[in-house]
């Protein structure tokens, strides 16, 4: 196998994590977000703590950046009540860790480049 013809410059290989690239592809057929609701984070004192509103924080950030792509918040049965905020955001839903069918449909829709799926777009409680 020869590697001589592989692209080596950034102009040929786009940074797929740049905001510019993501915004250019902001469509359910190309881009979808999955986040957890509760996240372990280190605070300003260096102490590990649980952020029980991490899902809301990331959703607010993504929508604040102008993205319209789907967002699915994944959590436990105990944490699902914390995700009621999904109803106040367009194209956003939540589900529990045991609801693999909905998660699979969400991911498969991205792979199949489907735009109009909505079965996941609800509060999962």
Buried (B, 14 or more C-beta within 10 A) or exposed (E): EEEEEEEEEEEEEEEEEEEEEBBEEEEBBEBBBEBBBBBEEEEEEEEEEEBEBBBBBBBBEBBEEEBBBBBBBBBEEEBBEBBEBBEEBEBBBBBBEEBEEBBEBBBEBBEEEEEEBEEBBBBBB
